[in-house]
Amino acid sequence: MKNTKSIQLGLHADNWRPLSMSFEAACDKTVAVGIKHIEFAVLHGQNFIQALGYDPGVSLQSNPRALRRYLEKKGLEVTQIDGSYPMMGPNGSAFGVQYVQQTIRFAAELGCPMVDTVDGAFETPGLTRAEVFRITCDNYTQCLSWAEDYDIVINVEPHGPYTNDPEFMLKLFKHFDSEYLRCNFDTGNSFIAGHDPLKYLKTLRPYVTHLHIKDVSADLAAAARGEETGIGSSVVPVGGGVNAENIRKCMEFLNKTKWCGSVSIECHGSDENTRASVVWMRGVMKSLKK
């Protein structure tokens, strides 16, 4: 497992999905703002939108070694691969397990240290939380054997009703007690779900290996906070919404507790949004060194 000695700033290629841009375009945009770390989502199979160049996801059927050479030429390092098919419940058993297993294999070929996983946006109908937890453990058990063999960390991201439940998350991590099952914390999802992001981060801190940095617009917070459990990205620039101070506090806490790793900005990928988000986050990170 690769270790870093500082907090690294990156961008998620999915930021350019609302703009119907390709993976290559997302890489170019990342390089243009001087960022060297990138995260991207993968497709388990083929999608004609992606094949036509209108989606920044990468097919798991593509050649990872060719992709690695491409990224190296761009000067980009992949911090995490987003293989986030929902893992909690029967659909996770049927589709999520193989999705994550193949993402692990792909990550190993790229030299990427971790993959991201989530639950769905809604609770599984007809199943109690105890039943969902049992199925979830079965699903991750099948993936962890791959993670151990390939030396790839599987992260679990707060994004849905189960992963935004601190009791469920801590029970999951303690059940496995594995260095290969960890957490990708998300500042925007935790906020929109009704948490104080800093408080939830402190709860999950022993397991956090990667972060998604999202801000939230005032309008979205007023309409959806406490009603939704996750958002795709920040419509406003990071630092320009109502979650900005929470993000700053989270970064200060991580720095104070000597956390090292990568954080991916997730914002709408317009040039203005991207530039403003990167500038603001660089300012926050610079203040941590004082």
C-alpha positions as semicolon CSV with decimal commas, in nm:
position;residue;x (nm);y (nm);z (nm)
1;M;0,000;0,000;0,000
2;K;0,140;0,337;-0,100
3;N;0,184;0,594;0,174
4;T;0,201;0,969;0,130
5;K;0,369;1,215;0,363
6;S;0,133;1,506;0,311
7;I;-0,217;1,602;0,203
8;Q;-0,240;1,598;-0,176
9;L;-0,496;1,794;-0,376
10;G;-0,667;1,629;-0,671
11;L;-0,970;1,648;-0,898
12;H;-1,236;1,391;-0,984
13;A;-1,283;1,341;-1,358
14;D;-1,656;1,299;-1,294
15;N;-1,669;1,679;-1,251
16;W;-1,686;1,700;-1,631
17;R;-1,970;1,449;-1,675
18;P;-2,243;1,720;-1,661
19;L;-2,056;1,891;-1,945
20;S;-2,050;1,569;-2,152
21;M;-1,671;1,569;-2,177
22;S;-1,441;1,272;-2,232
23;F;-1,185;1,128;-1,993
24;E;-0,907;1,279;-2,204
25;A;-1,070;1,621;-2,181
26;A;-1,096;1,584;-1,802
27;C;-0,726;1,502;-1,787
28;D;-0,642;1,808;-1,995
29;K;-0,855;2,030;-1,770
30;T;-0,684;1,887;-1,462
31;V;-0,339;1,953;-1,600
32;A;-0,443;2,305;-1,705
33;V;-0,501;2,410;-1,342
34;G;-0,173;2,259;-1,227
35;I;-0,317;1,956;-1,049
36;K;-0,118;1,632;-1,061
37;H;-0,360;1,394;-0,887
38;I;-0,678;1,260;-1,042
39;E;-0,961;1,023;-0,959
40;F;-1,201;0,872;-1,211
41;A;-1,501;0,642;-1,232
42;V;-1,506;0,313;-1,418
43;L;-1,773;0,138;-1,623
44;H;-1,820;-0,236;-1,591
45;G;-1,870;-0,301;-1,961
46;Q;-1,947;-0,053;-2,235
47;N;-2,162;0,258;-2,259
48;F;-2,217;0,419;-2,598
49;I;-2,218;0,769;-2,445
50;Q;-1,871;0,709;-2,304
51;A;-1,753;0,546;-2,627
52;L;-1,861;0,854;-2,823
53;G;-1,653;1,072;-2,593
54;Y;-1,933;1,229;-2,390
55;D;-1,858;1,076;-2,050
56;P;-1,531;1,087;-1,850
57;G;-1,568;0,733;-1,716
58;V;-1,324;0,459;-1,819
59;S;-1,434;0,110;-1,924
60;L;-1,287;-0,179;-1,727
61;Q;-1,251;-0,352;-2,062
62;S;-0,994;-0,096;-2,174
63;N;-0,619;-0,158;-2,158
64;P;-0,498;-0,040;-1,815
65;R;-0,131;-0,046;-1,915
66;A;-0,195;0,182;-2,211
67;L;-0,394;0,408;-1,980
68;R;-0,107;0,410;-1,732
69;R;0,134;0,523;-2,002
70;Y;-0,109;0,795;-2,110
71;L;-0,142;0,926;-1,753
72;E;0,232;0,916;-1,697
73;K;0,286;1,129;-2,008
74;K;0,034;1,377;-1,872
75;G;0,215;1,383;-1,538
76;L;-0,096;1,256;-1,359
77;E;-0,119;1,011;-1,070
78;V;-0,442;0,825;-0,992
79;T;-0,524;0,845;-0,622
80;Q;-0,844;0,640;-0,629
81;I;-1,072;0,468;-0,878
82;D;-1,443;0,518;-0,827
83;G;-1,612;0,178;-0,868
84;S;-1,924;0,285;-0,686
85;Y;-2,195;0,041;-0,780
86;P;-2,415;0,019;-0,467
87;M;-2,284;-0,260;-0,242
88;M;-2,551;-0,280;0,026
89;G;-2,823;-0,533;-0,054
90;P;-2,906;-0,805;-0,310
91;N;-2,812;-0,595;-0,613
92;G;-2,472;-0,549;-0,457
93;S;-2,439;-0,927;-0,442
94;A;-2,543;-0,973;-0,805
95;F;-2,358;-0,679;-0,961
96;G;-2,156;-0,479;-0,707
97;V;-1,921;-0,760;-0,605
98;Q;-1,795;-0,830;-0,957
99;Y;-1,785;-0,455;-1,029
100;V;-1,553;-0,397;-0,733
101;Q;-1,344;-0,708;-0,796
102;Q;-1,267;-0,599;-1,150
103;T;-1,203;-0,242;-1,036
104;I;-0,947;-0,378;-0,790
105;R;-0,772;-0,566;-1,071
106;F;-0,774;-0,251;-1,288
107;A;-0,641;-0,035;-1,003
108;A;-0,351;-0,273;-0,945
109;E;-0,251;-0,253;-1,312
110;L;-0,252;0,127;-1,289
111;G;-0,059;0,143;-0,964
112;C;-0,358;0,308;-0,797
113;P;-0,376;0,227;-0,423
114;M;-0,752;0,226;-0,358
115;V;-1,104;0,195;-0,497
116;D;-1,422;0,365;-0,378
117;T;-1,757;0,199;-0,301
118;V;-2,097;0,322;-0,179
119;D;-2,452;0,218;-0,096
120;G;-2,756;0,329;-0,294
121;A;-2,962;0,642;-0,252
122;F;-3,248;0,454;-0,084
123;E;-3,294;0,179;0,171
124;T;-3,354;-0,169;0,029
125;P;-3,731;-0,237;0,031
126;G;-3,846;-0,528;0,245
127;L;-3,520;-0,574;0,434
128;T;-3,436;-0,469;0,788
129;R;-3,107;-0,296;0,863
130;A;-2,982;-0,613;1,027
131;E;-3,056;-0,809;0,708
132;V;-2,888;-0,546;0,492
133;F;-2,585;-0,550;0,719
134;R;-2,550;-0,927;0,686
135;I;-2,571;-0,908;0,305
136;T;-2,325;-0,617;0,304
137;C;-2,074;-0,820;0,503
138;D;-2,114;-1,111;0,260
139;N;-2,050;-0,876;-0,032
140;Y;-1,741;-0,714;0,113
141;T;-1,603;-1,052;0,221
142;Q;-1,595;-1,155;-0,145
143;C;-1,417;-0,833;-0,242
144;L;-1,167;-0,825;0,044
145;S;-0,995;-1,144;-0,067
146;W;-0,920;-0,965;-0,395
147;A;-0,812;-0,650;-0,210
148;E;-0,564;-0,848;-0,001
149;D;-0,420;-1,035;-0,300
150;Y;-0,381;-0,719;-0,507
151;D;-0,283;-0,494;-0,213
152;I;-0,562;-0,246;-0,289
153;V;-0,769;-0,068;-0,023
154;I;-1,148;-0,074;-0,058
155;N;-1,301;0,249;0,067
156;V;-1,662;0,294;0,176
157;E;-1,804;0,642;0,111
158;P;-2,089;0,809;0,301
159;H;-2,341;0,853;0,020
160;G;-2,666;0,683;0,117
161;P;-2,891;0,590;0,411
162;Y;-2,663;0,315;0,542
163;T;-2,325;0,481;0,496
164;N;-2,455;0,802;0,654
165;D;-2,549;0,601;0,963
166;P;-2,248;0,620;1,200
167;E;-2,355;0,306;1,386
168;F;-2,379;0,105;1,062
169;M;-2,041;0,229;0,939
170;L;-1,853;0,165;1,263
171;K;-2,011;-0,179;1,294
172;L;-1,897;-0,259;0,938
173;F;-1,538;-0,149;0,995
174;K;-1,515;-0,324;1,332
175;H;-1,668;-0,643;1,190
176;F;-1,382;-0,683;0,944
177;D;-1,107;-0,501;1,135
178;S;-0,910;-0,498;0,811
179;E;-0,653;-0,251;0,681
180;Y;-0,808;-0,316;0,339
181;L;-1,155;-0,186;0,432
182;R;-1,143;0,185;0,496
183;C;-1,339;0,507;0,436
184;N;-1,352;0,773;0,167
185;F;-1,506;1,062;0,361
186;D;-1,724;1,310;0,171
187;T;-1,780;1,662;0,305
188;G;-2,082;1,732;0,084
189;N;-2,269;1,406;0,130
190;S;-2,229;1,415;0,506
191;F;-2,354;1,775;0,514
192;I;-2,655;1,717;0,289
193;A;-2,749;1,411;0,497
194;G;-2,779;1,639;0,800
195;H;-2,449;1,568;0,972
196;D;-2,200;1,816;1,103
197;P;-1,920;1,707;0,865
198;L;-1,644;1,764;1,119
199;K;-1,823;1,561;1,385
200;Y;-1,885;1,273;1,142
201;L;-1,526;1,291;1,019
202;K;-1,404;1,263;1,378
203;T;-1,620;0,953;1,421
204;L;-1,474;0,784;1,113
205;R;-1,120;0,928;1,141
206;P;-0,947;0,596;1,231
207;Y;-1,060;0,453;0,898
208;V;-1,030;0,751;0,660
209;T;-0,779;0,710;0,374
210;H;-0,919;0,947;0,109
211;L;-1,163;1,240;0,086
212;H;-1,410;1,395;-0,154
213;I;-1,436;1,770;-0,107
214;K;-1,778;1,913;-0,197
215;D;-1,938;2,242;-0,111
216;V;-2,316;2,294;-0,115
217;S;-2,513;2,588;-0,250
218;A;-2,748;2,772;-0,016
219;D;-3,048;2,682;-0,234
220;L;-2,965;2,311;-0,235
221;A;-2,904;2,307;0,138
222;A;-3,240;2,473;0,202
223;A;-3,421;2,229;-0,027
224;A;-3,250;1,898;0,045
225;R;-3,051;1,896;0,370
226;G;-3,176;1,618;0,592
227;E;-3,389;1,484;0,306
228;E;-3,117;1,354;0,072
229;T;-2,805;1,154;0,158
230;G;-2,570;1,244;-0,126
231;I;-2,499;1,474;-0,419
232;G;-2,291;1,418;-0,731
233;S;-2,083;1,735;-0,709
234;S;-2,089;2,095;-0,595
235;V;-2,272;2,332;-0,830
236;V;-2,098;2,628;-0,669
237;P;-1,718;2,645;-0,644
238;V;-1,570;2,481;-0,337
239;G;-1,539;2,764;-0,089
240;G;-1,837;2,948;-0,237
241;G;-2,119;2,765;-0,059
242;V;-2,264;2,709;0,287
243;N;-2,035;2,410;0,352
244;A;-1,711;2,605;0,311
245;E;-1,639;2,657;0,679
246;N;-1,707;2,288;0,749
247;I;-1,455;2,194;0,480
248;R;-1,197;2,424;0,634
249;K;-1,256;2,274;0,979
250;C;-1,225;1,920;0,841
251;M;-0,893;2,003;0,676
252;E;-0,763;2,165;0,992
253;F;-0,863;1,858;1,194
254;L;-0,692;1,622;0,951
255;N;-0,377;1,831;0,958
256;K;-0,382;1,850;1,338
257;T;-0,415;1,472;1,363
258;K;-0,130;1,424;1,113
259;W;-0,347;1,261;0,847
260;C;-0,174;1,203;0,515
261;G;-0,350;1,123;0,189
262;S;-0,534;1,263;-0,110
263;V;-0,846;1,476;-0,135
264;S;-1,045;1,505;-0,459
265;I;-1,239;1,820;-0,537
266;E;-1,586;1,740;-0,669
267;C;-1,745;2,042;-0,833
268;H;-1,922;2,122;-1,158
269;G;-1,640;2,119;-1,412
270;S;-1,677;2,459;-1,574
271;D;-1,344;2,636;-1,607
272;E;-1,455;2,907;-1,366
273;N;-1,578;2,661;-1,102
274;T;-1,270;2,443;-1,131
275;R;-1,026;2,730;-1,111
276;A;-1,203;2,894;-0,816
277;S;-1,227;2,563;-0,627
278;V;-0,860;2,484;-0,676
279;V;-0,752;2,835;-0,572
280;W;-0,966;2,822;-0,256
281;M;-0,849;2,474;-0,156
282;R;-0,486;2,568;-0,216
283;G;-0,540;2,863;0,015
284;V;-0,681;2,636;0,283
285;M;-0,394;2,392;0,248
286;K;-0,138;2,674;0,259
287;S;-0,291;2,800;0,584
288;L;-0,242;2,454;0,737
289;K;0,135;2,493;0,707
290;K;0,149;2,813;0,912
